[in-house]
Amino acid sequence: MVAAVWPHDGAVCFMLQDSNHLLTGGQDKLLRIYDLIKPESDPEQIGGHTSAIKKALWYNDDRQIISASDDKTVRLWDRTSMTEVKTLNFNQSVSSMEYVPDGEALLITYGRTIALYNTASLDLIKSFEAPAPINSASLHPEKECIVAGGDDFKLYKYDYSTGEELESYKGHFGPVHCVRFSPDGELYASGSEDGTLRLWQTAVGKTYGLWKCVLPEELVLESSDVIYNISPEIKA
């Protein structure tokens, strides 16, 4: 059963706020806020971007909205006045944003750059470059590391403090479009153009719920002092 239909022009990104409001953005360059209690009412609209909106998030306890667009900007909006508060300008379109309220961090990727911003001031904390264009990145809940994926089919893991690449590995057979840590940081998921969603263990070999690390039979050796490099993909 369909409760309501709201037409949009082209692809749409959306984010639910509690159970009362839905935030959307899309090809028509507008942010819209729908009242789910009154689905028949017209949405509130915010205009200002000059190209398609790629990502829109509720921000700062839902008092603000932050959006990224193909116009190479990230813009912060006041929810009450519906006006623009601040703009960040980039030399390329932003490919992803992750808002981590508890960590007071906004993670933004564009081109090969992975950048962290302070959530209150939107000042740049640090940034570093990946070997290939990055489509998505995610910060570990305890700020232990950042994982990222992009056009070269690989996943990368970086040290949060230094930006040093800790490891990289390939499991997908197409560009990686989305990566996200689980709330407890024990796992992260990656989604790819190859049509698969894969789960990876942050600490390889650690027992976690019903998940266990399974080693290929040829690597199960009698000698316990021989260690091989093993992909951190886990299987049920």
Buried (B, 14 or more C-beta within 10 A) or exposed (E): EEEEEEEBEEEBBBBEBEEEBBBBBBBBBBBBBBBBEEEEEEBBEBEBBEEBBBBBBBBBEEEBBBBBBBBBBBBBBBBEEBEBBEEBEBEEBBBBBBBBEEBEBBBBBBBBBBBBBEBEEBEEBEBBEBEBBBBBBBBBBEBBBBBBBBBBBBBBBBEBEEBEBEBBBEBBEEBBBBBBBBEEBBBBBBBBBBEEEBBBBBEBEEEBEEBEBEEEEEEEEEEEEEEEEEEBBBEE
